[in-house]
Amino acid sequence: NTCNYTGKKKRERRADFGRKPHWKKAIVTLKEGEKIDLV
């Protein structure tokens, strides 16, 4: 499953507003006995 998140507002030095980038989060579920190799 994946979830899309919107970037939060951030304040610049002046009165303008910027925005942090949007990001995506992955939720991984493993069955018993499975594993992920990180090599």
C-alpha positions as CSV (number, residue, x, y, z in Angstrom):
1,N,0.0,0.0,0.0
2,T,1.1,3.6,-0.6
3,C,-0.1,6.9,0.8
4,N,0.5,10.3,-0.8
5,Y,1.2,13.1,1.6
6,T,1.1,16.8,0.7
7,G,4.0,19.0,1.6
8,K,3.6,21.4,4.5
9,K,3.7,25.2,4.1
10,K,6.9,26.9,5.3
11,R,7.6,30.5,5.8
12,E,10.4,32.3,3.9
13,R,12.3,35.2,5.4
14,R,10.1,37.6,3.6
15,A,6.3,37.4,3.8
16,D,6.1,34.8,1.0
17,F,5.2,31.3,1.7
18,G,7.0,28.3,0.3
19,R,6.1,24.6,0.4
20,K,8.0,21.5,1.3
21,P,7.9,18.8,-1.4
22,H,5.1,16.2,-1.5
23,W,6.1,12.7,-0.4
24,K,4.9,9.2,-0.6
25,K,5.0,6.6,2.1
26,A,5.0,2.8,1.4
27,I,3.5,0.4,3.9
28,V,4.9,-3.1,3.5
29,T,3.3,-6.2,5.2
30,L,5.2,-9.5,5.2
31,K,3.7,-12.9,5.9
32,E,5.3,-15.0,8.6
33,G,8.6,-16.4,7.4
34,E,9.2,-13.8,4.7
35,K,12.0,-11.3,4.9
36,I,13.4,-8.4,2.9
37,D,17.1,-8.6,1.8
38,L,18.7,-5.1,2.0
39,V,21.9,-5.6,0.0
